[in-house]
Amino acid sequence: MKTFTIKTSLSIVILSLLISCGAEKKQSMEDNTKVKPVIAVVNFPLYSFASQIGGDKVEVFFPQFDDDPAYWEPDDFSIAKYQNADLILLNGADYAKWISKVSLPASTQVNTSKGFEDQLIEIKGEVHSHGPEGEHSHTGYAFTTWLDLKNAIKHAEAVNNALGELMTEEKETFNANFNEVKGQLSQLDGQLLDILGSRENLVLFASHPVYQYFEKRYGVQIISYHWEPDQMPSDADWKQFEHELDHHSAKAMLWEEEPLPEVREKIEKMGAEVIVFNPGGNRTETGFLHLMKQNVENLRLGLN
């Protein structure tokens, strides 16, 4: 009777171990196959912030394309991805014009510039045509809000809050990741203030009117053109540029991308520096923070 009890006990123990191992294996398989929340974004800064703050807890969707994200038109696949996303992170300030033409769930949309809407810059400009997106106007609000790096921090904070509400169990992790992003952006903001703040009445040219928030935050005056990096400006454009050079103290021109070699050469022969300061709306090989670090270094070298 005693032997039977021991054998029975051993059988129960072994059976319990097998059940436990099976449960653990099943749980492990479920964890590995668990679908991550999809976070759809409308530009590269938000893609970078969502990726850095969300880490491996989320899947961030931002299509790869060459057009300006502010004027890009999504295909059916992309629209479906946005419609079915767990969160849609919007830039605000009239960015991503296609949003008003597509039916998206209101409950998943987050306007990441809502916290500083009273500081948006209203602009009025002529209609013009350039690049694959064709004719458009820069009237309405200036939308490269993140070029004031204080605004970039607010965008990142809104991303962090939205992710924390979506996945409350990961709030602590998201907060830690956000603080790291915030620290790097604050450091870059300080560097820009150091570079530009000591230069009284600094005037810069810009190849495109996208630097309004940069201009306001860092105390510079910017004279903007509509020059494309892959095109040679017209004779009339060069005449206007020469006239502006003669009548302003500006000796440097900001470009979104590296211009044609012959354009750079001509600008430098006329006595001005070419400084590539990529606004970062489009995806790059490196992250947004790395891009801004490069911009700051380009600015430091160009102005010196």
C-alpha positions in Angstrom: 0.0 0.0 0.0 2.9 2.3 0.8 4.7 1.5 -2.5 1.5 2.3 -4.4 1.2 5.7 -2.7 4.9 6.6 -3.6 4.4 5.6 -7.2 1.1 7.5 -7.4 2.8 10.6 -5.9 5.7 10.3 -8.4 3.2 10.1 -11.3 1.4 13.1 -10.1 4.6 15.1 -9.8 5.8 14.1 -13.2 2.4 14.9 -14.7 2.4 18.3 -13.0 5.9 19.0 -14.4 4.8 18.0 -17.9 1.7 20.2 -17.7 3.8 23.1 -16.4 6.4 22.8 -19.1 3.7 22.6 -21.7 2.0 25.7 -20.4 5.3 27.6 -20.3 6.0 26.5 -23.9 2.5 27.6 -25.0 2.9 31.0 -23.2 6.3 31.5 -24.8 4.9 30.7 -28.3 2.0 33.1 -27.6 4.4 35.9 -26.6 6.5 35.4 -29.7 3.4 35.5 -32.0 1.7 38.4 -30.2 0.8 41.1 -32.7 2.3 44.5 -31.9 0.2 47.6 -32.0 0.6 49.5 -35.3 1.5 53.2 -35.0 1.0 55.1 -38.3 2.7 58.4 -38.7 2.8 61.2 -41.3 6.5 62.3 -41.3 10.0 61.3 -40.4 10.3 63.1 -37.0 7.2 61.3 -35.7 8.5 58.1 -37.2 11.7 58.5 -35.3 10.0 59.6 -32.0 7.5 56.7 -32.1 10.3 54.2 -33.0 12.7 55.4 -30.2 10.0 55.7 -27.5 8.0 52.7 -28.5 11.0 50.5 -29.1 10.3 46.8 -29.8 6.8 47.1 -28.2 5.3 48.7 -31.3 5.3 48.5 -35.1 5.7 52.0 -36.7 4.3 52.5 -40.2 5.6 55.3 -42.4 5.6 54.5 -46.2 8.9 54.9 -48.1 8.5 57.5 -50.9 10.4 60.3 -52.5 7.7 63.0 -52.5 7.3 65.7 -49.8 5.3 64.0 -47.0 3.3 67.2 -46.6 1.9 66.9 -50.1 2.2 63.1 -50.7 -0.9 61.2 -51.8 -1.2 57.7 -50.3 -2.1 54.6 -52.4 -4.9 52.2 -51.4 -2.5 49.9 -49.4 -1.2 52.8 -47.3 -4.7 54.2 -46.7 -5.8 50.8 -45.4 -2.8 50.7 -43.1 -3.6 54.1 -41.6 -7.3 53.2 -41.3 -6.5 50.0 -39.4 -3.7 51.4 -37.2 -4.0 51.4 -33.4 -2.8 55.0 -33.4 -2.4 57.7 -36.1 0.1 60.3 -35.1 -0.5 63.6 -37.0 1.9 66.6 -37.1 -0.9 69.2 -37.1 -0.5 72.7 -38.7 -2.2 71.5 -41.9 0.5 68.9 -42.5 -0.3 65.9 -44.7 -2.9 67.4 -46.9 -4.4 64.0 -47.8 -5.8 63.5 -44.3 -8.8 65.8 -45.1 -9.7 63.6 -48.2 -9.7 60.2 -46.5 -12.0 58.7 -43.8 -9.9 57.9 -40.8 -11.2 56.8 -37.3 -11.3 59.9 -35.1 -10.6 57.8 -32.0 -7.1 56.8 -33.1 -5.9 60.2 -34.3 -3.5 62.2 -32.2 -2.5 65.8 -33.2 1.0 66.0 -31.7 1.2 69.8 -32.1 -2.1 70.4 -30.2 -0.2 71.5 -27.1 1.3 74.6 -28.9 -1.4 75.4 -31.4 -1.5 79.0 -30.2 2.2 79.3 -31.4 1.6 78.1 -35.0 2.9 80.5 -37.6 0.4 81.6 -40.2 1.8 82.3 -43.7 0.6 83.7 -47.0 2.4 82.8 -50.2 2.0 82.5 -53.9 1.1 79.3 -55.7 4.0 77.7 -57.4 5.1 74.4 -58.9 8.2 72.2 -58.2 9.0 68.6 -57.8 6.8 65.6 -58.4 4.0 66.9 -56.2 3.2 69.6 -58.8 1.5 72.9 -58.2 0.7 73.9 -54.6 0.8 76.8 -52.2 2.5 77.5 -48.9 -0.4 79.5 -47.6 -2.1 78.5 -44.3 0.3 77.5 -41.5 4.0 76.9 -41.6 4.2 73.2 -41.0 7.8 72.2 -40.3 7.0 72.9 -36.6 9.8 70.6 -35.3 12.6 72.9 -36.6 12.0 74.8 -33.3 13.5 72.0 -31.2 11.4 73.0 -28.2 8.4 72.1 -30.4 10.1 68.9 -31.4 10.2 68.0 -27.7 6.5 68.7 -27.4 5.9 66.5 -30.4 7.9 63.7 -28.8 6.0 64.2 -25.5 2.6 63.9 -27.2 3.9 60.6 -28.8 5.0 59.3 -25.4 1.6 60.2 -23.8 -0.3 58.5 -26.7 1.7 55.4 -26.5 1.4 55.3 -22.7 -2.4 55.5 -22.9 -2.5 52.8 -25.5 -0.2 50.4 -23.6 -0.4 51.4 -19.9 1.7 48.4 -18.8 4.7 49.9 -20.8 4.4 53.5 -19.5 7.6 53.3 -17.4 9.6 52.0 -20.4 8.1 54.7 -22.7 8.8 57.4 -20.2 12.5 56.4 -19.9 12.9 56.3 -23.6 11.2 59.7 -24.0 13.5 61.3 -21.4 16.5 60.1 -23.4 15.0 61.7 -26.6 14.1 64.9 -24.7 17.7 65.1 -23.4 19.2 64.9 -26.8 16.8 67.4 -28.3 17.4 69.8 -25.4 21.2 69.5 -26.0 20.8 70.3 -29.7 18.5 73.2 -29.0 21.2 74.6 -26.7 23.8 74.2 -29.3 21.8 76.1 -31.9 21.2 78.9 -29.4 24.9 79.1 -28.8 25.8 79.2 -32.5 23.1 81.7 -33.5 22.3 83.7 -30.4 25.7 85.4 -30.3 25.3 86.7 -33.9 23.3 89.9 -33.7 21.0 90.7 -36.7 22.0 87.5 -38.5 20.4 87.2 -42.0 20.4 83.9 -43.9 19.1 82.9 -47.3 17.1 79.7 -47.7 16.5 77.7 -50.9 12.9 77.0 -49.7 10.4 78.6 -47.3 10.4 75.9 -44.7 12.5 77.4 -41.9 9.9 79.7 -40.2 10.0 78.0 -36.8 13.8 77.8 -36.9 13.9 81.5 -37.7 11.6 82.5 -34.8 13.2 80.3 -32.2 16.8 81.1 -33.0 16.5 84.8 -33.7 17.7 84.9 -37.3 16.1 86.6 -40.4 15.6 84.3 -43.4 15.1 85.4 -47.0 13.5 82.5 -48.8 13.5 81.4 -52.4 11.9 78.5 -54.3 15.1 76.8 -55.6 15.3 73.0 -56.0 18.5 71.1 -55.2 18.4 69.2 -58.5 17.7 72.2 -60.8 19.8 75.2 -62.0 18.0 78.5 -61.0 17.0 80.8 -63.9 18.9 83.9 -64.9 16.1 85.9 -63.2 16.6 84.0 -60.0 20.4 84.6 -60.0 19.8 88.4 -60.6 17.4 88.5 -57.6 19.9 86.6 -55.5 22.8 89.0 -56.5 20.6 92.0 -55.7 19.7 90.5 -52.2 23.4 89.8 -51.6 24.2 93.5 -52.3 21.5 94.8 -50.0 21.7 92.4 -47.0 24.4 91.1 -44.7 23.5 87.5 -45.5 26.5 85.4 -46.5 25.1 81.9 -46.3 22.2 80.0 -47.8 20.4 77.0 -46.2 19.5 74.1 -48.4 17.2 71.2 -47.7 19.6 68.9 -49.7 23.0 69.3 -51.4 22.5 71.4 -54.5 24.0 70.7 -57.9 27.8 71.2 -57.9 27.5 74.0 -60.4 25.0 75.8 -58.2 27.1 75.5 -55.1 30.1 76.7 -57.1 28.3 79.8 -58.4 26.9 80.7 -54.9 30.4 80.5 -53.4 31.9 82.5 -56.2 29.3 85.2 -55.4 30.6 85.3 -51.8 28.1 83.2 -49.9 28.4 79.8 -48.2 26.1 76.8 -48.9 24.9 75.1 -45.7 22.8 71.9 -46.0 20.2 72.0 -43.2 17.8 69.1 -44.0 14.4 69.8 -42.4 13.9 66.0 -41.9 10.3 65.5 -43.2 11.4 62.6 -45.4 12.9 59.4 -44.2 16.7 59.2 -44.1 19.1 56.3 -43.5 19.8 57.6 -40.0 17.4 58.7 -37.3 16.0 62.2 -36.9 18.3 63.0 -34.0 21.4 62.0 -36.0 20.2 64.2 -38.9 19.7 67.2 -36.6 23.2 66.7 -35.1 24.6 66.8 -38.7 22.5 69.9 -39.4 23.9 71.7 -36.3 27.5 70.7 -37.3 26.9 71.9 -40.9 25.6 75.2 -39.6 28.6 75.6 -37.2 31.1 75.0 -39.9 29.3 77.1 -42.6 29.0 80.2 -40.3 32.5 80.0 -39.2 
